[in-house]
Amino acid sequence: MTLERLAAILGSTCAELLEEHVPEPSSEALVMQTWLAGLSAKDAAFAKRMLKSFCEHLAR
């Protein structure tokens, strides 16, 4: 089956089938991105490790 045939079957175009859709970040991700933006790379990495650790602890 060719891409053109698949597009026709799906009522789409080849371009639409090949488009990459990047999901929008969640509001929580945007908030955390804002918090991390003012930190050095080292401090941002530390903050991310701590958040991961806290989440793992709370999930128990």
Distance bins in CASP14 RR format, pairs under 12 A and 6 or more apart:
PFRMAT RR
TARGET T0000
AUTHOR 0000-0000-0000
RMODE 2
METHOD distances of the structure
MODEL  1
1 7 0 0 0 0 0 1 0 0 0 0 0
1 8 0 0 0 0 0 1 0 0 0 0 0
1 9 0 0 0 0 1 0 0 0 0 0 0
1 10 0 0 0 0 0 1 0 0 0 0 0
1 17 0 0 0 0 0 1 0 0 0 0 0
2 8 0 0 0 0 1 0 0 0 0 0 0
2 9 0 0 0 0 0 1 0 0 0 0 0
2 14 0 0 0 0 1 0 0 0 0 0 0
2 17 0 0 0 0 0 1 0 0 0 0 0
3 9 0 0 0 0 0 1 0 0 0 0 0
3 10 0 0 0 0 0 1 0 0 0 0 0
3 12 0 0 0 0 0 1 0 0 0 0 0
3 13 0 0 0 0 1 0 0 0 0 0 0
3 14 1 0 1 0 0 0 0 0 0 0 0
3 15 0 0 0 0 0 1 0 0 0 0 0
3 16 0 0 0 0 0 1 0 0 0 0 0
3 17 1 0 0 1 0 0 0 0 0 0 0
3 18 1 0 0 1 0 0 0 0 0 0 0
4 10 0 0 0 0 0 1 0 0 0 0 0
4 11 0 0 0 0 0 1 0 0 0 0 0
4 12 0 0 0 0 0 1 0 0 0 0 0
4 13 0 0 0 0 1 0 0 0 0 0 0
4 14 1 0 1 0 0 0 0 0 0 0 0
4 15 0 0 0 0 0 1 0 0 0 0 0
4 17 0 0 0 0 1 0 0 0 0 0 0
4 18 0 0 0 0 0 1 0 0 0 0 0
5 11 0 0 0 0 0 1 0 0 0 0 0
5 12 0 0 0 0 0 1 0 0 0 0 0
5 14 0 0 0 0 0 1 0 0 0 0 0
5 17 0 0 0 0 0 1 0 0 0 0 0
6 12 0 0 0 0 1 0 0 0 0 0 0
6 13 0 0 0 0 0 1 0 0 0 0 0
6 14 0 0 0 0 1 0 0 0 0 0 0
6 16 0 0 0 0 0 1 0 0 0 0 0
6 17 1 0 0 1 0 0 0 0 0 0 0
6 18 0 0 0 0 0 1 0 0 0 0 0
7 13 1 0 1 0 0 0 0 0 0 0 0
7 14 1 0 1 0 0 0 0 0 0 0 0
7 15 0 0 0 0 1 0 0 0 0 0 0
7 16 1 0 0 1 0 0 0 0 0 0 0
7 17 1 0 1 0 0 0 0 0 0 0 0
7 18 0 0 0 0 1 0 0 0 0 0 0
7 19 0 0 0 0 0 1 0 0 0 0 0
8 14 0 0 0 0 1 0 0 0 0 0 0
8 16 0 0 0 0 0 1 0 0 0 0 0
8 17 0 0 0 0 0 1 0 0 0 0 0
9 17 0 0 0 0 0 1 0 0 0 0 0
10 16 0 0 0 0 1 0 0 0 0 0 0
10 17 1 0 0 1 0 0 0 0 0 0 0
11 17 0 0 0 0 1 0 0 0 0 0 0
12 18 0 0 0 0 0 1 0 0 0 0 0
12 19 0 0 0 0 1 0 0 0 0 0 0
13 19 0 0 0 0 1 0 0 0 0 0 0
23 29 0 0 0 0 0 1 0 0 0 0 0
24 30 0 0 0 0 1 0 0 0 0 0 0
25 31 0 0 0 0 1 0 0 0 0 0 0
25 32 0 0 0 0 1 0 0 0 0 0 0
25 33 1 0 0 1 0 0 0 0 0 0 0
25 34 0 0 0 0 0 1 0 0 0 0 0
26 32 0 0 0 0 1 0 0 0 0 0 0
26 33 0 0 0 0 0 1 0 0 0 0 0
27 33 0 0 0 0 0 1 0 0 0 0 0
27 34 0 0 0 0 0 1 0 0 0 0 0
28 34 0 0 0 0 0 1 0 0 0 0 0
28 35 0 0 0 0 0 1 0 0 0 0 0
28 51 0 0 0 0 0 1 0 0 0 0 0
28 55 0 0 0 0 0 1 0 0 0 0 0
29 35 0 0 0 0 0 1 0 0 0 0 0
29 36 0 0 0 0 0 1 0 0 0 0 0
29 48 0 0 0 0 0 1 0 0 0 0 0
29 51 0 0 0 0 0 1 0 0 0 0 0
30 36 0 0 0 0 0 1 0 0 0 0 0
30 37 0 0 0 0 0 1 0 0 0 0 0
31 37 0 0 0 0 0 1 0 0 0 0 0
31 51 0 0 0 0 0 1 0 0 0 0 0
32 38 0 0 0 0 0 1 0 0 0 0 0
32 39 0 0 0 0 0 1 0 0 0 0 0
32 44 0 0 0 0 0 1 0 0 0 0 0
32 47 0 0 0 0 1 0 0 0 0 0 0
32 48 0 0 0 0 1 0 0 0 0 0 0
32 50 0 0 0 0 0 1 0 0 0 0 0
32 51 1 0 0 1 0 0 0 0 0 0 0
32 52 0 0 0 0 0 1 0 0 0 0 0
32 55 0 0 0 0 0 1 0 0 0 0 0
33 39 0 0 0 0 0 1 0 0 0 0 0
33 44 0 0 0 0 1 0 0 0 0 0 0
33 47 0 0 0 0 0 1 0 0 0 0 0
33 48 0 0 0 0 0 1 0 0 0 0 0
34 44 0 0 0 0 0 1 0 0 0 0 0
35 43 0 0 0 0 0 1 0 0 0 0 0
35 44 0 0 0 0 1 0 0 0 0 0 0
35 47 1 0 0 1 0 0 0 0 0 0 0
35 48 0 0 0 0 0 1 0 0 0 0 0
35 50 0 0 0 0 0 1 0 0 0 0 0
35 51 0 0 0 0 1 0 0 0 0 0 0
36 42 0 0 0 0 0 1 0 0 0 0 0
36 43 0 0 0 0 1 0 0 0 0 0 0
36 44 1 0 1 0 0 0 0 0 0 0 0
36 45 0 0 0 0 1 0 0 0 0 0 0
36 46 0 0 0 0 0 1 0 0 0 0 0
36 47 1 0 0 1 0 0 0 0 0 0 0
36 48 1 0 0 1 0 0 0 0 0 0 0
36 50 0 0 0 0 0 1 0 0 0 0 0
36 51 0 0 0 0 1 0 0 0 0 0 0
37 43 0 0 0 0 0 1 0 0 0 0 0
37 44 0 0 0 0 1 0 0 0 0 0 0
37 47 0 0 0 0 0 1 0 0 0 0 0
38 44 1 0 0 1 0 0 0 0 0 0 0
38 47 0 0 0 0 0 1 0 0 0 0 0
39 45 0 0 0 0 1 0 0 0 0 0 0
39 46 0 0 0 0 1 0 0 0 0 0 0
39 47 1 0 0 1 0 0 0 0 0 0 0
39 48 0 0 0 0 1 0 0 0 0 0 0
39 50 0 0 0 0 0 1 0 0 0 0 0
40 46 0 0 0 0 1 0 0 0 0 0 0
40 47 0 0 0 0 0 1 0 0 0 0 0
41 47 0 0 0 0 0 1 0 0 0 0 0
41 48 0 0 0 0 0 1 0 0 0 0 0
42 48 0 0 0 0 0 1 0 0 0 0 0
42 49 0 0 0 0 0 1 0 0 0 0 0
43 49 0 0 0 0 0 1 0 0 0 0 0
43 50 0 0 0 0 0 1 0 0 0 0 0
44 50 0 0 0 0 0 1 0 0 0 0 0
44 51 0 0 0 0 0 1 0 0 0 0 0
45 51 0 0 0 0 0 1 0 0 0 0 0
45 52 0 0 0 0 0 1 0 0 0 0 0
46 52 0 0 0 0 0 1 0 0 0 0 0
46 53 0 0 0 0 0 1 0 0 0 0 0
47 53 0 0 0 0 0 1 0 0 0 0 0
47 54 0 0 0 0 0 1 0 0 0 0 0
48 54 0 0 0 0 0 1 0 0 0 0 0
48 55 0 0 0 0 0 1 0 0 0 0 0
49 55 0 0 0 0 0 1 0 0 0 0 0
49 56 0 0 0 0 0 1 0 0 0 0 0
50 56 0 0 0 0 0 1 0 0 0 0 0
50 57 0 0 0 0 0 1 0 0 0 0 0
51 57 0 0 0 0 0 1 0 0 0 0 0
51 58 0 0 0 0 0 1 0 0 0 0 0
52 58 0 0 0 0 0 1 0 0 0 0 0
52 59 0 0 0 0 0 1 0 0 0 0 0
53 59 0 0 0 0 0 1 0 0 0 0 0
53 60 0 0 0 0 0 1 0 0 0 0 0
54 60 0 0 0 0 0 1 0 0 0 0 0
END
